[in-house]
Each structure stands twice: as structure tokens, then as C-alpha cells.
Amino acid sequence: MKRIVLRTNEANILVKGKMQKVEITNVEKTPQNIFYARQNRLVKGAIISTSAGKARITNRPSQEGMVNAALIE
């Protein structure tokens, strides 16, 4: 069985070498399709707004079942 995630409200973000679990507030932009951002779909490369700041998703949530991201400075 493969667990997929298309929508969630938390992400693991890499901040200064340490992982933190933060809340996702919105999907700002997606490189694949403009309509994914309107639907708040989580895909690799999407820019998300979190409680820690803006971050880019670095994994494939639809394949791995969780959201990992790196903070954009």
C-alpha cells in the first residue's frame, strides 16, 4: 500500500540545518500548473506560505506521504 498526500496542514521544514514541523497556511505558486495553486495542491517545487516563512517543497508528497520543504531566504 502506498500512502499519498494531496492536502495537509503541516510540513517538515529545514531551518538552519534542523528540521521543524510548521503549519502550512497557503500554496503561493506551483511550477506545473497555475490551477494547482488555486486548489492548494501540494506538488514538488511548489512555493508554500508557512508560519516560519515561505518555503519550497523538496519531495513528492503524492508519492511519499509527507511534505518536506526548505525555507526560502
C-alpha positions in Angstrom: 0.0 0.0 0.0 1.2 3.5 -0.9 0.1 6.4 1.3 -0.3 9.6 -0.7 -0.9 13.2 0.5 -2.5 15.8 -1.7 -3.6 18.2 1.1 -2.3 18.6 4.7 -1.8 21.5 7.1 1.7 20.7 8.3 5.2 20.3 6.8 8.7 19.4 7.9 10.9 22.4 7.1 14.7 22.6 7.1 15.7 25.7 9.0 19.5 26.3 9.6 20.3 22.6 9.5 17.4 21.4 11.8 14.0 20.0 10.9 10.9 21.8 12.3 7.3 20.9 12.0 5.3 24.0 10.9 1.8 24.8 9.8 1.1 25.4 6.1 -1.2 28.4 5.6 -1.4 28.6 1.7 0.1 27.5 -1.6 1.5 30.6 -3.2 2.8 29.2 -6.6 3.2 25.9 -8.4 5.5 25.5 -11.4 3.5 22.7 -13.0 0.0 24.3 -13.3 -1.5 27.6 -12.1 -4.7 25.9 -11.1 -2.9 23.7 -8.6 -2.1 26.8 -6.5 -5.7 27.8 -6.6 -6.8 24.4 -5.3 -4.0 24.4 -2.7 -2.5 21.2 -4.1 0.9 20.2 -2.8 3.4 19.2 -5.5 7.2 19.1 -5.8 8.6 22.6 -6.4 5.6 24.5 -5.1 6.1 27.6 -3.0 4.1 27.4 0.2 3.5 30.0 2.9 4.1 28.7 6.4 4.2 30.0 9.9 8.0 30.1 9.6 8.0 32.0 6.2 8.0 30.9 2.6 9.3 27.5 1.6 9.8 25.3 -1.4 8.6 21.7 -1.3 11.6 19.4 -2.0 9.9 16.0 -2.1 6.9 14.4 -3.9 4.1 14.4 -1.4 1.9 12.3 -3.7 4.5 9.5 -3.6 6.0 9.7 -0.1 3.0 10.6 2.1 4.6 13.7 3.9 5.7 17.2 3.0 9.4 18.2 3.3 10.4 21.7 2.4 13.3 24.1 2.5 12.9 27.7 3.8 13.5 30.4 1.1 15.5 33.3 2.5 
